[in-house]
Amino acid sequence: MAASSVTMAALTSVSVLKVPESHNAGTPRPCTPAPVLPSIRFRRAPVLSGFFGDSLKAQNSRVAFAQGSSRSMETMPVRASVGVENEVMEPMTGIKFSKSLSFPGTSKELVFAGAGVREKKIAFIKVKVYAVGLYVDPAMGSALEAWKSKGASELEKDEGFSKALIDAPVEKSLRIVLARDVDGATFWGALDEALAPRLKVAGAGAAGEQALKAFGDVFKNRALKERTVILLTWTQPSTLQISIAAEGASPSAPDASIESGALLSCLYDVYLGKDPVSSSAKASIVKGIFSIA
């Protein structure tokens, strides 16, 4: 599918009053909320064309490829691109990830830990929606030193390791690259479906709901084209930096910043927790995380 260029519009800054996060000590939590109030500043994006459902028919060849069982393929680790030493390719989508990148809001370059594919069932067919990779501060290896003696297959199922990976006090970023056109409402709907229950179990309360709404507003009225890059960067201690760039470009500044430790913990739990939305991504990240110097 041909990719179209996008001209970014003028940016508008918006601030939301911080509201104290509620805390329910009696509720089990898959992710740990931080006592930080949501404060949101985001830039208005241009309205683009395109819709995920409308593009399905035009992607018959890609959909046909996805019709077969993908369980064995899903757990394939990422592999280096032939002849390109500084890139790694996610095998299901063919999307490439640089081994190190600079991210808006971070103090240093982050290094690649692993990547996988996010699939969605549409009309009984699994389609590849995007590839997602994790980048971390090189200090992550030291933060997980206590887990190095265990095997990757054991660590994938270890909730204690997942929590240590999510909560490690280092800069990290989820880099999402779309494998097809999708409108912002559809993209957000799938992410919200995974995030909202986690925030509720974590006892994030009204503050968590407010942060979640602000997160969703970033994607409102956007049409996200194939190869659009979405960066969800965790800068310490509790700032979510959201950056969106067209056609594989690297954004120079965040489109939005949200202060919410609860939202960050639950967002990273979506990809690194016990029930990840991409099992191939988590498997690849667990295998690759200890190779980081």
Residue pairs with C-beta under 8 A, 6 or more apart in sequence:
1 55
1 58
1 59
1 180
1 181
1 226
3 225
3 226
3 227
3 246
3 247
4 225
4 246
4 247
5 246
5 247
6 46
6 48
6 225
6 246
6 247
7 46
8 45
8 46
9 44
9 45
9 46
10 44
11 43
11 44
12 43
12 44
13 41
13 42
13 43
14 40
14 41
14 42
15 39
15 40
15 41
16 38
16 39
16 40
16 210
16 214
17 39
18 37
18 38
18 39
18 259
19 37
19 38
19 206
19 207
19 210
20 35
20 37
20 207
21 33
21 34
21 35
21 36
21 37
21 204
21 205
21 207
21 208
21 260
21 261
21 262
22 203
22 204
22 205
22 206
22 207
22 208
23 33
23 35
23 203
23 205
24 203
24 205
25 203
27 201
27 202
27 203
28 201
29 201
29 202
29 203
30 198
30 201
30 202
30 266
30 269
30 273
30 274
31 166
31 198
31 202
31 262
31 265
31 266
31 268
31 269
31 273
32 163
32 167
32 202
32 261
32 262
32 265
33 202
33 203
33 204
33 208
33 261
33 262
33 265
33 266
34 237
34 238
34 260
34 261
34 262
34 264
34 265
35 261
36 237
36 238
36 259
36 260
36 261
36 262
37 207
37 259
37 260
38 207
38 208
38 210
38 211
38 214
38 258
38 259
38 260
38 263
39 257
39 258
39 259
40 211
40 214
40 256
40 257
40 258
40 259
41 256
41 257
42 214
42 217
42 218
42 242
42 255
42 256
42 257
43 255
43 256
45 218
45 221
45 222
45 244
45 255
47 221
47 222
47 223
48 222
48 223
48 224
48 225
49 223
50 181
50 182
50 183
50 223
50 224
50 225
51 181
51 183
51 186
51 223
52 180
52 181
52 182
52 183
52 186
52 187
53 186
55 180
55 181
55 182
56 63
56 122
56 123
56 127
59 127
59 180
62 127
62 128
62 180
63 125
63 127
66 119
66 125
66 126
66 127
66 128
67 125
67 126
70 92
70 119
70 126
73 91
73 92
74 92
74 116
74 117
74 119
74 279
74 280
75 279
75 280
75 283
76 91
76 92
76 280
77 114
77 283
77 284
77 287
77 288
78 88
78 89
78 90
78 91
78 97
78 114
78 115
78 116
78 133
78 284
78 288
79 88
79 89
79 91
80 87
80 88
80 89
81 87
81 88
81 89
81 96
84 96
86 98
86 99
86 100
87 96
87 97
87 98
87 99
88 96
88 97
88 98
88 99
88 112
88 115
88 133
89 95
89 96
89 97
90 96
90 97
90 115
90 116
90 117
90 131
90 133
92 116
92 117
92 128
92 131
92 280
93 117
93 128
93 130
93 131
93 177
93 179
95 115
95 131
95 177
95 179
95 227
97 112
97 115
97 131
97 133
97 175
97 177
98 112
99 111
99 112
100 109
100 110
100 111
100 112
100 135
101 109
101 110
101 112
101 135
101 175
101 250
102 108
102 109
102 110
102 250
103 110
103 135
103 171
103 173
103 231
103 233
103 241
103 243
104 231
104 233
104 241
104 243
104 251
104 252
104 253
104 254
105 233
105 235
105 239
105 241
105 254
105 257
106 171
106 173
106 233
106 235
107 171
108 137
108 171
110 135
110 136
110 137
110 171
110 172
110 173
111 135
111 136
111 137
111 138
111 292
111 293
112 133
112 134
112 135
112 288
113 133
113 134
113 135
113 136
113 140
113 285
113 288
113 289
113 292
114 133
114 134
114 281
114 283
114 284
114 285
114 286
114 287
114 288
114 289
115 131
115 132
115 133
115 134
115 281
115 284
115 285
116 131
116 132
116 133
116 278
116 279
116 280
116 281
116 282
116 283
116 284
116 285
117 128
117 130
117 131
117 132
117 179
117 278
117 280
117 281
118 128
118 129
118 130
118 131
118 132
118 176
118 277
118 278
118 281
119 126
119 127
119 128
119 129
119 278
120 126
120 127
120 129
120 190
121 127
127 180
128 179
128 180
129 178
129 179
129 180
129 182
129 187
129 190
130 176
130 177
130 178
130 179
131 176
131 177
131 179
132 174
132 175
132 176
132 177
132 271
132 278
132 281
133 174
133 175
133 177
133 281
134 172
134 173
134 174
134 175
134 271
134 272
134 281
134 285
135 172
135 173
135 175
136 168
136 170
136 171
136 172
136 173
136 289
136 292
137 170
137 171
137 172
138 292
138 293
139 170
140 168
140 170
140 172
140 289
140 292
141 289
141 290
141 292
141 293
143 164
143 168
143 169
143 170
144 161
144 164
144 165
144 168
144 289
144 290
146 164
147 155
147 158
147 161
147 164
148 290
150 158
150 161
152 283
152 286
152 287
155 161
155 286
156 282
156 283
156 286
157 274
159 273
159 274
161 286
162 269
162 272
162 273
162 274
165 272
165 285
165 289
166 265
166 268
166 269
166 272
166 273
167 265
169 236
169 237
170 236
171 233
171 234
171 235
171 236
172 233
172 234
172 268
173 231
173 232
173 233
173 234
174 231
174 232
174 233
174 267
174 268
174 271
175 229
175 230
175 231
176 229
176 230
176 231
176 232
177 227
177 228
177 229
177 230
177 248
178 224
178 225
178 226
178 227
178 228
178 230
179 226
180 226
181 223
181 224
181 225
181 226
182 224
183 222
183 223
183 224
184 219
184 220
184 221
184 222
184 223
184 224
185 219
185 220
187 219
187 224
188 216
188 219
188 220
190 277
191 270
192 212
192 216
194 270
194 277
195 212
195 215
195 263
195 266
195 267
195 270
196 212
198 266
198 269
198 270
198 273
199 208
199 209
199 212
199 262
199 263
199 266
200 208
202 208
202 262
202 265
202 266
204 211
204 260
204 262
204 263
204 266
207 260
207 262
208 260
208 262
208 263
208 266
211 258
211 259
211 260
211 262
211 263
212 263
214 256
214 258
215 240
215 242
215 256
215 258
215 263
218 242
218 244
218 255
218 256
222 244
224 230
224 244
225 246
225 247
227 246
227 247
227 248
228 244
228 245
228 246
228 247
229 243
229 244
229 245
229 246
229 248
229 249
229 250
229 251
230 242
230 243
230 244
231 241
231 242
231 243
231 244
231 245
231 251
232 240
232 241
232 242
232 267
233 240
233 241
233 242
233 243
233 254
234 240
234 241
234 264
234 268
235 241
237 261
238 259
238 260
238 261
238 264
239 257
239 258
239 259
240 257
240 258
240 259
240 260
240 263
240 264
240 267
241 254
241 256
241 257
242 254
242 255
242 256
242 257
242 258
243 251
243 253
243 254
243 255
244 251
244 255
245 251
270 276
270 277
271 277
271 278
271 281
271 282
272 282
272 285
276 282
